[in-house]
Amino acid sequence: MDNCDLAIDYSSLEWLELPPLDPDTIWAIVNESISDLQVNQTLWHYLGYRYNRVDHSWDLSQVAPEWLSVYPTPPDFIASRPATVKLTRSIPTEHKQLLKEQLGFKGYKIGEFGPRQTRRATAASWLLSYLASTV
């Protein structure tokens, strides 16, 4: 179990309006123009997690079994390496380079990034893959 998941108190989160799933949002994730919380909430939504703020519970009916078996509640993708590795592995091979191919993202410069930026790039890549697979 990934201990980063245990630190999330979902009932006290500020639930933010999700940004549209478009290239501007993908760039905002990579460029750190939107918060880590908003990145997480966007990923949770597109993975199928739906939080009921009235009874403080998750509707998991839309979550794929391979996610539900490992993460019965959504993980903090920015803080959790294992969750981000799972996210990376779930991107189809043909979509692995979409950040570069579609948006021209050249990556981060050495010395200017750390795990947080890498995880945000993974989130952006997964969302871009999701977008490509649903069009």
Buried (B, 14 or more C-beta within 10 A) or exposed (E): EBEBBEEBEBEEEEEEEEBEBEEEBBBBBBEEEBEBBBBBBBBBBBBBBBBEEEEEEBEBEEBEEEBBEBBEBBBBBBBBEBBBEBBBEBBEEEBEEBBEEBBEBEEBEEEEEEEEBBBBBBBBBBBBBBBBEEE
